[in-house]
Amino acid sequence: MSLNTVIGAKLELIIQQELTRMDNEWFFKWHFIGNDGPVEIESFRGKPIRYGGIAYSGSAVGVYWDTISRYRKIKVSDFFDMVEAELPKYPKHVREQAIKEAVGLIKMFASSIQRRAIEKDRILRGDGFKFPKPHDGGRWEGSNQLVIDARAKGLLESYCDQDLEQGGKYVVERMMNETLSFVKADGTGRKDGIKGLVTEGKVITFDSSLPVQPDDRFLRELPSGLMEEYIVEDPGYQGGILGTIKPHFQARVRRSDAPAAPARTIINSIQGDNARINIDSIDSSQNLVISTSDNEIFDQLRERLAGVSIEAEEKARINEAIDEMETAKGTPAFREKYQGFMAAAANHASVFGALLAALAMLI
């Protein structure tokens, strides 16, 4: 296979070394399970398999096929993880070529493991002179060509279908679906056509070139033609996380028709999503419901994940990432845990929708 990228060449070497290791260690050890002394064979579950004085038949055969099937699934995922970790280092055209090379190499690896497993099983079932017909007892659903193609498609969509700087995923940026204008407080500058998102008390935009300062204005035109004006109280600049989210503003704002300090206290009990109150006015607003309560966000993430059909191991990894974020909330470690979650859930961003924007506000 002709390889043109560093990622492809690196992956090819890793795969060749892994196949040699499996031949010399894992497959080879199955010949000795009938000896008196115990033989330890890697189970890929953390604890080794121990056999001694037992023939390759019955439950041992089932363990053999279960273990090699699990191994192939784990390694296919590991190889893609390695490729994904390298992609942000290269421009778009290299990323695309590297993903295509990786698909060919990983399919070759999967096919090689399957052939080796079938042949070793045939030899182990023989008596040294006569050997039965080949038999495939593997459960390869978690690492077959459909799974490999699906993972590759996710990488192509995340790293190549959009012109993303440095290959980052930047999932939250795709949610900036409102068009805003920015005006300096002293009237010396204005910029229109800014992509952003207005939530309660905040304006989020990935246009990090804006010279945002307190008392500057963001303008949003409603479908009715009315214009909303938001006064910046705190620019809220965020440096971003390489490979996950670009630098952006989470500006804390107040509407220009809302007093900075209310002259009197009015208490209204308003419940339910999209609930509102209008006094002497016609309601022309649009609401985006995003719960930013620490506990509610994580519970909603789990609920969304529970309703999607994906591999059990992948779902477990995402759930673990959610748990780690919840544990780290309010600490400097949250940024790292957030990045880990975004990486684990990169192929399923549509599942979590607007909750990703809420998460970004917690950084």
matplotlib code that plots the C-alpha trace (Angstrom):
import matplotlib.pyplot as plt

x = [0.0, 1.4, 1.4, 1.8, 1.3, 3.3, 0.1, -0.3, 3.3, 3.2, 0.0, 1.4, 4.5, 2.3, 0.0, 2.9, 4.4, 1.1, 0.5, 4.0, 3.4, 0.1, 1.7, 4.6, 2.7, -1.1, -1.7, 1.4, 0.5, -2.7, -0.5, 0.5, -2.8, -2.7, 0.6, 0.7, 1.8, -0.5, -0.3, -1.3, -2.9, -3.9, -7.7, -7.9, -10.1, -7.3, -6.8, -5.1, -6.6, -5.0, -5.1, -3.2, -3.8, -6.9, -7.5, -8.5, -12.2, -15.5, -15.3, -11.7, -12.8, -15.5, -13.0, -10.6, -13.2, -14.7, -11.2, -9.9, -13.2, -12.9, -9.3, -10.0, -12.8, -10.5, -7.6, -9.7, -10.9, -7.4, -6.0, -8.7, -8.0, -4.3, -5.1, -7.6, -5.0, -2.6, -5.1, -5.1, -1.4, -1.9, -3.8, -7.1, -5.8, -3.3, -6.0, -8.3, -5.5, -4.4, -8.0, -8.2, -4.9, -5.9, -9.2, -7.2, -4.7, -7.2, -9.3, -6.2, -5.4, -9.0, -8.8, -5.4, -6.6, -9.6, -7.5, -5.0, -7.8, -9.4, -6.1, -4.9, -8.3, -8.1, -4.6, -5.5, -8.5, -6.2, -4.0, -0.8, -1.4, -5.0, -6.8, -10.5, -12.0, -11.6, -14.3, -15.0, -16.4, -15.7, -18.2, -16.8, -19.8, -18.0, -15.0, -16.2, -16.1, -19.3, -18.0, -14.6, -16.4, -18.7, -15.8, -13.9, -17.0, -17.2, -13.6, -14.0, -17.1, -15.4, -12.0, -12.4, -16.0, -15.6, -12.6, -11.5, -8.4, -5.7, -8.2, -10.1, -13.6, -15.1, -18.6, -20.1, -19.2, -21.6, -24.4, -23.9, -27.0, -27.9, -26.6, -25.6, -24.0, -21.4, -21.1, -18.5, -19.9, -18.3, -19.6, -16.1, -16.7, -19.4, -19.3, -22.3, -22.9, -21.4, -22.4, -23.4, -25.8, -27.9, -28.8, -30.1, -27.6, -24.9, -23.8, -21.5, -19.5, -16.4, -15.4, -12.4, -11.2, -13.9, -12.5, -15.2, -15.1, -17.6, -20.5, -20.1, -23.3, -24.5, -27.6, -30.0, -32.8, -35.9, -38.0, -40.6, -38.1, -37.6, -34.0, -32.8, -29.8, -27.5, -25.0, -21.8, -21.0, -18.1, -16.5, -15.9, -13.1, -12.2, -8.9, -10.3, -9.0, -6.9, -8.6, -12.0, -13.2, -11.7, -11.1, -14.4, -16.4, -19.0, -20.0, -22.2, -24.8, -28.0, -30.7, -30.5, -34.2, -33.3, -32.0, -28.5, -29.9, -33.7, -35.4, -37.9, -38.3, -40.9, -41.2, -42.9, -43.3, -42.8, -42.5, -41.8, -39.6, -40.2, -42.3, -42.4, -44.2, -45.2, -46.3, -48.0, -46.2, -46.5, -44.3, -42.0, -39.1, -37.6, -36.3, -33.5, -33.9, -30.5, -30.3, -27.1, -27.7, -24.6, -26.5, -29.3, -26.8, -25.1, -28.4, -29.7, -26.5, -27.0, -30.7, -29.8, -27.1, -29.4, -31.8, -29.3, -28.3, -24.5, -21.9, -22.1, -18.4, -18.6, -21.6, -19.8, -16.8, -19.0, -20.9, -17.6, -16.5, -19.8, -19.2, -15.6, -16.9, -19.5, -16.9, -14.6, -17.2, -16.0, -12.4, -9.4, -9.6, -13.0, -11.5, -9.5, -12.5, -14.6, -12.1, -12.1, -15.9, -15.9, -13.4, -15.4, -18.6, -17.3, -19.1, -22.4, -22.6, -26.2, -27.3, -26.5, -27.5, -27.8, -26.5, -23.0, -23.3, -24.4, -21.3, -19.0, -20.4, -19.1, -15.4]
y = [0.0, 3.3, 5.8, 9.6, 10.9, 10.7, 9.5, 6.6, 5.5, 5.6, 3.6, 1.0, 0.5, 0.2, -2.4, -4.5, -4.6, -5.5, -8.4, -9.7, -9.4, -11.3, -14.1, -14.5, -14.1, -14.5, -17.0, -19.0, -19.5, -21.4, -24.4, -24.9, -24.8, -28.6, -28.6, -29.4, -25.9, -22.9, -20.7, -17.0, -15.6, -11.9, -11.5, -7.8, -7.3, -6.5, -9.9, -12.8, -16.1, -19.0, -22.5, -25.6, -29.3, -28.5, -29.5, -26.9, -27.9, -26.9, -23.7, -23.0, -22.7, -20.2, -18.2, -18.1, -16.7, -14.3, -12.9, -12.5, -10.8, -8.4, -7.7, -6.8, -4.4, -2.7, -2.3, -0.9, 1.8, 2.4, 2.8, 5.4, 7.2, 7.4, 8.8, 11.4, 12.6, 13.3, 15.0, 18.5, 18.8, 18.9, 20.9, 19.8, 18.1, 16.0, 15.1, 13.8, 11.7, 10.4, 9.2, 7.4, 5.7, 4.8, 3.1, 0.8, -0.1, -0.7, -2.9, -4.8, -5.3, -6.5, -9.0, -10.3, -10.9, -12.8, -15.0, -15.7, -16.6, -19.0, -20.7, -21.0, -22.5, -25.1, -26.1, -26.2, -28.5, -30.9, -33.7, -32.6, -34.8, -34.3, -30.9, -30.1, -27.6, -23.9, -22.5, -18.9, -18.5, -14.8, -12.1, -9.4, -7.0, -4.4, -4.2, -5.0, -2.9, -1.1, 0.0, 1.1, 3.0, 4.7, 5.8, 7.1, 9.0, 10.7, 11.8, 13.1, 15.1, 16.5, 17.3, 17.7, 18.6, 22.1, 24.4, 24.1, 25.8, 23.3, 20.5, 21.2, 20.0, 23.2, 21.6, 24.5, 27.0, 25.3, 26.4, 30.1, 30.5, 34.1, 37.1, 40.1, 43.5, 45.0, 48.7, 50.5, 52.5, 55.7, 55.1, 54.8, 51.4, 48.9, 45.4, 43.6, 40.0, 38.5, 34.8, 34.4, 33.1, 35.1, 33.3, 34.7, 37.3, 36.3, 36.8, 34.1, 34.7, 33.1, 36.4, 36.9, 39.8, 42.1, 44.8, 44.1, 46.4, 47.2, 49.5, 48.3, 47.1, 43.9, 44.3, 41.5, 41.9, 39.9, 38.3, 41.0, 43.6, 45.0, 45.5, 44.3, 46.1, 44.4, 46.4, 44.6, 44.4, 42.0, 40.9, 37.4, 36.5, 32.7, 31.5, 28.3, 24.7, 23.5, 20.9, 21.3, 25.0, 28.1, 31.4, 33.2, 35.7, 34.8, 38.4, 39.1, 41.6, 43.3, 44.6, 48.4, 48.7, 47.0, 49.2, 48.4, 48.5, 48.1, 51.0, 48.6, 44.9, 43.0, 39.3, 37.2, 33.4, 32.1, 28.4, 26.1, 26.3, 29.4, 31.0, 34.8, 37.9, 40.9, 44.2, 46.6, 45.0, 42.4, 39.3, 39.1, 37.2, 33.8, 31.6, 29.0, 26.8, 25.9, 24.8, 26.0, 24.5, 22.4, 19.3, 19.6, 19.9, 16.6, 14.9, 16.1, 14.9, 11.4, 11.4, 12.3, 9.7, 7.0, 7.5, 7.0, 3.6, 3.3, 0.7, -0.1, 0.5, 3.9, 4.9, 3.8, 6.0, 9.0, 8.4, 8.2, 11.5, 13.1, 11.8, 13.2, 16.7, 16.7, 15.8, 18.6, 21.3, 24.6, 23.5, 24.2, 20.5, 21.1, 22.5, 19.2, 17.0, 19.1, 18.5, 14.8, 14.7, 16.6, 14.2, 11.2, 12.6, 14.1, 11.7, 12.3, 16.1, 16.2, 14.0, 16.7, 19.8, 23.1, 21.4, 21.8, 25.6, 25.4, 23.3, 25.8, 28.5, 26.5, 26.7]
z = [0.0, -1.1, 1.8, 1.4, 4.9, 8.1, 10.0, 7.5, 7.7, 11.5, 11.6, 9.2, 11.4, 14.6, 12.9, 11.6, 15.1, 16.7, 14.2, 15.0, 18.7, 18.4, 16.4, 18.8, 22.1, 22.0, 19.3, 20.1, 23.8, 23.0, 22.0, 25.6, 27.5, 27.7, 29.7, 33.4, 34.4, 34.0, 30.9, 31.1, 28.0, 27.7, 28.0, 27.1, 30.2, 32.6, 34.1, 32.2, 31.2, 33.1, 31.6, 32.6, 31.7, 29.6, 26.0, 23.4, 23.3, 24.9, 27.0, 26.0, 22.3, 23.4, 25.4, 22.4, 20.0, 22.6, 23.5, 19.9, 18.9, 21.8, 21.0, 17.4, 18.4, 21.0, 18.6, 15.7, 18.1, 19.4, 15.9, 15.0, 18.3, 17.5, 14.0, 15.4, 18.0, 15.1, 12.7, 14.3, 13.5, 9.7, 7.1, 5.6, 2.5, 4.6, 7.1, 4.3, 2.8, 6.2, 7.0, 3.7, 4.3, 7.8, 6.6, 4.3, 6.9, 9.6, 7.3, 6.4, 10.1, 10.9, 8.0, 9.0, 12.6, 11.4, 9.0, 11.8, 14.3, 11.9, 10.9, 14.5, 15.6, 12.8, 13.9, 17.6, 16.8, 14.9, 16.3, 14.6, 11.5, 10.6, 10.7, 10.4, 8.0, 8.8, 11.1, 11.9, 15.4, 15.8, 16.6, 14.5, 14.5, 16.6, 14.2, 10.7, 7.6, 8.4, 11.7, 10.2, 7.4, 9.9, 12.1, 9.1, 7.9, 11.4, 11.1, 7.6, 8.7, 11.8, 10.2, 6.5, 5.5, 7.0, 6.7, 10.3, 11.6, 12.6, 12.3, 15.5, 15.9, 17.3, 17.6, 19.5, 16.7, 14.4, 16.7, 16.1, 14.0, 14.7, 12.8, 15.0, 14.7, 16.9, 17.7, 19.8, 22.7, 21.3, 17.8, 16.3, 14.8, 13.6, 12.2, 10.8, 9.8, 13.0, 13.7, 17.3, 19.8, 22.3, 25.5, 28.8, 29.9, 27.4, 23.8, 22.4, 19.3, 17.8, 16.1, 18.5, 16.4, 17.8, 20.1, 22.8, 25.9, 28.6, 27.3, 23.7, 22.0, 20.2, 18.0, 17.1, 14.5, 15.3, 12.5, 13.2, 12.1, 15.6, 16.9, 20.2, 21.8, 24.3, 26.4, 27.3, 31.0, 30.8, 27.5, 28.8, 26.4, 26.4, 25.1, 23.8, 23.8, 20.9, 18.8, 20.6, 20.8, 19.3, 21.1, 21.6, 23.6, 26.2, 26.8, 29.8, 28.6, 29.6, 27.3, 26.7, 27.9, 31.2, 34.0, 35.3, 38.8, 39.1, 40.9, 42.5, 43.0, 41.1, 41.8, 39.1, 39.4, 35.9, 35.3, 32.4, 29.3, 27.1, 29.9, 29.7, 30.8, 28.7, 30.1, 27.6, 24.7, 22.0, 22.4, 19.3, 21.0, 20.2, 23.0, 23.0, 26.1, 27.6, 31.2, 32.8, 36.2, 36.9, 37.9, 35.3, 32.4, 33.3, 33.9, 30.5, 28.8, 30.3, 29.2, 25.6, 25.5, 26.9, 24.0, 21.2, 19.7, 19.7, 20.7, 24.4, 25.0, 23.3, 25.3, 28.4, 27.5, 26.9, 30.2, 32.0, 30.4, 31.6, 35.2, 35.1, 34.0, 36.8, 39.4, 38.1, 37.8, 39.4, 39.4, 37.1, 36.0, 34.3, 31.1, 30.6, 31.4, 29.0, 26.3, 27.0, 26.7, 23.4, 22.0, 23.1, 21.8, 18.6, 16.3, 18.1, 18.5, 17.1, 20.0, 22.6, 20.5, 22.4, 25.6, 24.1, 24.2, 27.8, 28.6, 27.0, 29.3, 32.3, 31.2]

ax = plt.figure().add_subplot(projection="3d")
ax.plot(x, y, z, "-o")
ax.set_aspect("equal")
plt.show()
